[in-house]
Amino acid sequence: MGNQEELALSIQKEMIQFNLKRMRTVAWILMYISAIITIIHYGEVFFVKTERAMVPAYIAIHTILFYLDLAVLLFVKEKKLKVTSLNLRKYETILLAYIYTILLLISVITVMDVYFFKHTALYEVLFLLICTVFAIPFLKIFWIMLITVSPILISAYLSVGISGESIKIFLPMSLIIPIGLMIQRHTYKVQSKITKQHILLQEEMKKSNNLSKLLAEKNNELSEQVLRDTLTNLPNRRAFNNKLTQIGQQLSKPTSLSVMMIDIDFFKNLNDYYGHLQGDEALIKVAALLDEIAEKYNAFAARWGGEEFVIVSQHAAKFSEHVCEEILEEVRNLNIRHERSEVADIVTVSIGMCHAKISNSEQLKICCELADQALYTAKQNGRNNFYCKSGNFDEDVCLPF
């Protein structure tokens, strides 16, 4: 289905939905009018003796109208009105059947009114009401108008002929019916235009919302990429700095925190001997291991730069030492060949750790510096070990492993 066909179908569905709601409004009005007129007719006091013969027919027709409107209100419920491509024809048929039925019934009453009262007021009022309220194609109201007006005019001619009395019937109808048809045509064109603009606006809003969501997703992806190391997929140095800023902003009381600086031993030798591809593979494997351990202990791991990594953990000092021991062991268990290492024939790491009770952002920065110093000490002590700096920033509290 092309775009124009889809738009035409959408307009048709919206128009029928609009008319069905208006049908319920008309049903309420006519049900009230039918009830009042039926009560008046039951009284018979408003009619002379010759006119009372038509009262049963009036009552019967208005009773039918009352129950017809009641059926519309009971079975065409506004909350359940949802016109789709599948039920489009059904609802259109219900709408036209309702309009045609009430016009035909009112035409019968009008024929009696012409005979007894020499006027067509009820038909004219209802016809104007339908033309004003409903927005339906011109031809669909034009043909039912021809069907109903013809017997009224014929009965008027037979009743009063061409005389001064006929002015009361022919003149109002000759004025009101063309006006009603013009109103109906204008109503349909205006409502169609409004509906089309509404649908197009909804489509534009939908496209705009989809575009906004797509842009938001792309921005999130770009933000993630900016904060991710392209080789190891770990958070990068910028992400680590953001994490430190976040921790610093959340500090409301002294908090235990460990910073671990991790360096692959003799990585330059590995790169020179095995080549950069093998070096990159070693970095990726070590990074994946550190990420797995960090996730296991609810810590944050990032690539500091080059062959250095960093982990931030909010655990007690002894537990952090245990994590350092686990990192050393698990890296060795990777069994990545490194014949140019001076401590082993496999890849190993050295770890510098600072554990402290942090109460402000400045102490957090100092803790990172102390962890870097501890890493330097671990390297001086032979590598493939870890070394700690104390939380009071002035003395060592744990010995090299």
N, C-alpha and C positions, 0 to 999 in steps of 0.2 A: 504494500500500500504506500503510495507516494505521500509527500508532506501535505499537499493540498487536500488530498482525500482524508488524511488523518485529521487535519484541521477542521474540515467540513463535518466529519463525524463527531468530533469533540464539541463543536458548536451545536450540533443537533441534540446531543445528549444533554448539554447544559440548558438549552432552551426547553426541552421536555421537563427537566428537573425544575426549572423556573415555573413552568405552567402547572405542574402538578402541585406545587406549593400554593399557587394562586387558586387552583381548583378547590383546595381545602378551604381557602378563605371565602370563596363564592359559596361553597356548600354550607358553611356556617351562616352566611347572610340569608341564603334562600331557605334554609331549614327554619330559621327564626321567622321569616316572612310567611312561609307556608303554615306554620303553627298558628300565627296570629290570624291570618285570613281564614283558616279552617274554623277557628273559634268564632269569628265574626259570622261566617256562613251558617254555623250551627244555630246562631241566634235568630236568623231570618227576619229580625225586626227592621233591618235596613232595606228590605226589599218589598216592593208592592206585590200583590197577589200573583200577578202574571209573571213576575220575575222569579218567584220562588221555585218554579219548575226546574230551573237550571242549578239550584243549590246542590242537589246530590252529585251532579257531575262535577261541579266546582270542588266540592269536598273530596271526591274520589281522586281527582287529578292532583290537588294539593297534598293529599295524603301520600300519593305515589311519589311526588316531589320530595316530601319530608323524609320518607324512608330511603329514597335514592341518595339524598344528601347525607343521611346518617350512615349509609353503607360506605360512602366515600370516606367519611371521617373515621370509620372503624377499620377499614381494610387498606386504605392508602395512608399509612402513618408516616408523619414527617421524619421521625428519627430513623426510619427504615428505608427512606427514599434514597436509593442509590441506583441511578440509571447507568447501565453498562451496555456494551455492544450486544450482549445476549438477550437482555430484557427490553431493549429500546423499542421494538415494535409493539410489545405487549403494553407498555405504558402509554405509547402514542395512541394505540387503539382505545385504551381506557379513557384517555383524555377526550378524544374526538367523540366517542360514544356518549360520554357525559354531556358534552356541549350540544350534540345533536338531539339527545333525548330531551333535555330541558327545553330546547327551542321548539321541538315538536309538541311537547305537552303544553307549553305556553301558547303555541299557535292554536291549539284546540280551544283553550280558554278564550283567546282573542276573538276567534270566530263567534263564540257565544256573546262576548262583549259587544261585538259589532251588531249582532242581532238585537240584543236587549238594551245596550247603553249607547250605541253609536260612537264607540271610540276604540282605539287600539293601544291605549297607554301602556298596558302591562308588557306587551310584546316590545314596544319601542324602548321602554326602560331597560328590560332585560337584554335586548340586542345591544344597546349602548354600553351596558355593563360588561358584556362579553367582549365587545370590540375594544374597550378601554383596558380591561384587566388582562386578557390573554394575549400572548404574542405568538400567533400561529400564522402560517402562510396564507396569503390573501385568497387564493382559490379555495382553500378548505373551508373558509367562512362564507365565501361568495356563493358556493353551490348550495349550502344548507339554507342560506338566506333566500335564494330563489325558490327552493322547495317549500319553505314555510310562508313566504310572502304571497306566493301565488294564490293559495286557497283563501287567505285573508282578504286580498283584493277582490277575488271573485265573489266571496260572501258579502263584501261591502257593496259591490255593484248590484248584486241580487237583492240586498236588503234596502238600500236607499237609492240605488240607481245613480244617475248623473243629476244631482240637484244641490241646492244650497246646503242640505244636510250632509252631503258627502264631503264637504270641505273639512269637517271635523275629523275625517278618516284619511282621505287621500293627501291633503296638504301636509299634515304632520309626518306621514310616512315618506312622502316625496322629499322632505327636508332632512329628516332624521336618519334614514337608511343610508343615503350617500355620505352624510357626515360621519356616520358610524363606520362605514367602510374605509373612508379616508383616515379616520383615527386608528382603525385596526391596522391598516397598511403601514402607517407611520410608526405605530407601537412596535410592530414586528421588525421594521428596518432598524429602529433605534436600539431595541433590545438585542438584535443580532450583532450590531456594531459593538455595543457594550460588551456582550459575551465574547466576541472575537478578541477585543482588546484585553479582556480579563484573562482569557486563555493564553494569549501571546505573552502577557506580562508574567503569568505563572511560569510559562516555559522559560522566559528570560531569567526569572528569579531562580528557577531550578538549575539552569545552566550556570548561573552566577554562584549558587551555593556549591554545586559540584566542582566548579573551578576553584572556589575558595578552599574546599576540602583537599583538592589535589595539590594546590599551592602549599597548604599547611603540611601535607604529607611530605612533599618535596623539600620544604624548609626543614622539617624534622630530620629527613634523611641527610640533608646537607649539614645540619647541625651535628648529627651523629658522626658524619664523615670528618668534620673539622676536629672533633674531639676523639677521633680514633686513629691509632697508628696503622698506616696502610699495610705494613708487612705482617705484623703479629695480631692485628685486630684488637689489641688491648687499648684501653684509654691512654691517651698520650700525655705529654708534659702539661699541656694546657688544661686537660681534664683533671689532672692531678692537682694543679693549682686551684681550679674551681672547687675541687673537693676540700682542699684545705680552707678555702674561704668559707664554704658551707659549714664546716666543723667549727671554725672560729666564730661564726655568727650564732651558732646554736649553744655556745658555751655560756652557761648560767651559774655553774659551780665547777670546782676542780674535777676533771674527768681523766681516768686512766687511758693512756694512749701509747701505742708502740708504732714507731716508724722503722721499717726494715729496708735498707739499701742493699740490693743484690747485684753482684757483678760476675759475669762469666769469666773464669780464670783463663788467662792467656788467649783471649779471643782473637787478637791480631795474628798470632801464630797460626791459629786454626784457619783463618781467612787466607793467609799467605800460602799455607801448605795445601789445603783442600780446595781453595777457590771460594769466591763470594756466594755462589749458589749453595754450596754445602754450609757455608757460614750462615746464610739466611735460613736454611732448613733447621740448623741448630737453634737459632734465635726463636723460630716459630715453635719448636717443640718445648723449649724451656718456658716460653711465654704461656703456652697452653697449660703446662703443668702448674705454673704459678697462679694462673687464673682459676684453675680447678681447686687448688688449695685455698685461695682467697675466698672463693664462693663457699667452700666447705665450712670455713670459720667466720663467715659473714664479714669479711674484710674487703679492702679495696686495693686492687693491683693495677699498676700502670707501667708503661715503658718510660723510663726516665730519660733515655737517650742512648744511642749506640748499643753497647752490650749490657747496659745497666737497667735494672728494674727497681720498682719501689712498691712496698705494701704498707698500708695503714690499717692498724687493727686496734680496736678498743677492748683489750683484754688485760688480765693481770700479767706482771712481769714473767713469772714462772711459766705461764701458759704460752707467752710469746716466745720464750726460749725453746719450749717444746716445738712450736711451729718452725723455728729456725732449724732445729735438728731434723724435722721432717722434710723440710725443703732440701737440705744437704743430701739426705739419704735418697729422696725420690729423684733428684737430678742425676745422682750416680746411677740409679736404677734405669735411667733412660738408655744407658750404655751407648752414648754417642761417641764414636771413635775420635781420639784427639792425641795423636802420637807426638805432637809438638808441645804438649803440656809438660811443665816441669814438676807437677805434683801427682799426675796419674796418666794412664793411657786412655782415659775417657774424659768427657766434659764434666767439670766440677764448677762450683760457684763459691764465692766468698760473700759473707753477709755482715753488714754493720747495722746494729740495732740501737735505738734509744728508746727507753721506756720512761715515761714521766706522767705526773699528774698535771695536766694542762688547765690553766684557768683563763688564759687570754691568747689572742692571735700571735702576739710577739713570742710567747713561750713556744708556741707551735712551730714557728719558723726556726727558733733556736734548736728545737728537738730534731728537725730535719738536718740542720747543720751538724749536730752531734752524731746523728746516724751516719752521715757522710764521713765524719772523722773516724768513727768506729770501723767503717768499711776499710779505710786506709790502714788502720791498725791490724785488722784481720788479714790483710794482704801482707803486711810486714811480718806477721806471725806465721807465714807459710802457706796462706790461702787454704781453700777447701775447709773453711771453718767459719765461725761467727764470733763477733765480739760486741759487747754491750757498753753503752754509756749510761750513767746514772740519771735518775729523774731529778736530782737536785743540781744537775748541770755542772758539778765540780769534782765528782769522784767516780771511779769505776765501781760497779756493784756486781758484775759477773765476769768470770774469767774466760779466756778464749777456749773454744771447744776443740 
